[in-house]
Amino acid sequence: MLQMKRVYEAATDLDGYRILVDRIWPRGISKERAAIETWAKEITPTTDLRKWFGHEPAKFPVFKEKYLAEIAANPAWPAFEKVVHEHLELGNVTLVYAAKDLQYNHVVILMGLLKKDLDNE
């Protein structure tokens, strides 16, 4: 199962393979507490896009469009996608992030894109 979880929530065995998908390490979280196997900062929104968005829900549709364009042009995407798919064959994969907003963040977009890829397999 592919899932998403805030880094501030305790890691559990049900998380499986944990991938941090934030460009900046989460404030106040130790590496031990984060329990991250991989830090995939290269597939996150660029700093300029992240700052422009500022987690404003009204900007989310445009943010999504721009972020999907960044992903399409990102040479790191195929390797990230492969890691996710390989680990899903072994068990759960959890995309871990720090954003407070559970609905309007880049991980929602990543989840949708990865699930779409899984449905097409």
Disulfide bonds with the S-S distance in Angstrom:
none
